Amino acid sequence: MTINCKGTLIDLSSPKVMGILNITPDSFYDGGKYKDETAILKQVEKMLLEGATFIDVGAYSSRPGAKHIAEEEELQRIVPVIDLLIKHFPEIIISVDTFRSKIALETINSGAAMINDISGGTMDAKMFETVANLQVPYVLMHMLGTPQNMQKNPVYKDVVEDIISFFAEQIFKLHQLKLNDVIIDVGFGFGKTSDHNYEILKNLSLFKNLDAPILAGISRKSMLYKILDISAQEALNATTSANTIALLNGVNILRVHDVKEAVEAVKIVEQVL
C-alpha cells in the first residue's frame, strides 16, 4: 500500500506519523504557538528528527465553533510557511490542511505534496477536480456540518455505516476523476458525540473494507480529555492509548502533535503484530 508524494513512494503497510503544525492563532491545543519563523522551524525540525514522515500545515482553525476566515487570509498565512519549510528542509513532505481548492492549488504549486481536506470535498465543489488534476494524495475526511455548527447536535442512523457509505460515494467520484491516492480519515470529533467517537474507534477495522489507507487524528482531542476530566495539555498519555487502539485496528497514518510518542507506539504495535 503506497502513495506517491512528488515522485517519492511512501509505503503505508508500515504505519507512518504525520506531525501537526498549526499556524492558526486559535487552534484548540497549540493555537498561537508557532507565529514566527524561528518557532516554526524549531518545531518542524523537532518533529522530523523524531520520525515524522509528513508535516501537516494548517492555517484555518477547524476546532468546534472556530472563527471563519477569508480565503485570502488563509493564503497569506500558509504560502510563506510552505516556502520557508521547503527552503530549510528540501526533502520535507508537506500536507496542507485545507478545504479550499484555490489554497490546494497554490500550496501544491509552492511545493507541498498532499492535501488534507476536513470537508471531504463537501465545502468546495472544485476540490475533487483540482486534486485530480494535480494528481496528489488526498486525505478525504468525514465531517457532519461545518466547524461552526458540527457539534450542535450530531445525529446518525448508524454512525459507522453512515460514514462508510459517505466514503464509498466520495471515493467513487474521485476514482471517476482518475485520482489514485485517496486516504480516508473518519474525522474524530467532527460532528460526532463522544459516544460516536468511541463507536468509530472500536470499529475502525471495518473501514479497511474500503481498500484505502486510513488516517486517524485523535491527538489530544476532547473525546479523550473530557472523560478523564483533564485538559488537552494533560492528554498525551490518553492520546497514546487511543493511537495504540487505532494502530491495532489497521490505521496507516497517525496525525499527532507529539511525534516521538506516536513513533514509539508504532514500533511497539509492529513488534506485537
Secondary structure, DSSP 8 states (H G I E B T S, - for coil): -EEEETTEEEETTS-EEEEEEE--TT-TTTTTS--SHHHHHHHHHHHHHTT-SEEEEE-S--STT-----HHHHHHHHHHHHHHHHHH-TT--EEEE-S-HHHHHHHHHTT--EEEETTTTSS-TTHHHHHHHHT--EEEE--SS-TTTTTS----SSHHHHHHHHHHHHHHHHHHTT---EEEE--TTSS--HHHHHHHHHTGGGGGGG-S-EEE--TT-HHHHHHHT--GGG-HHHHHHHHHHHHHTT--EEEES-HHHHHHHHHHHHHH-
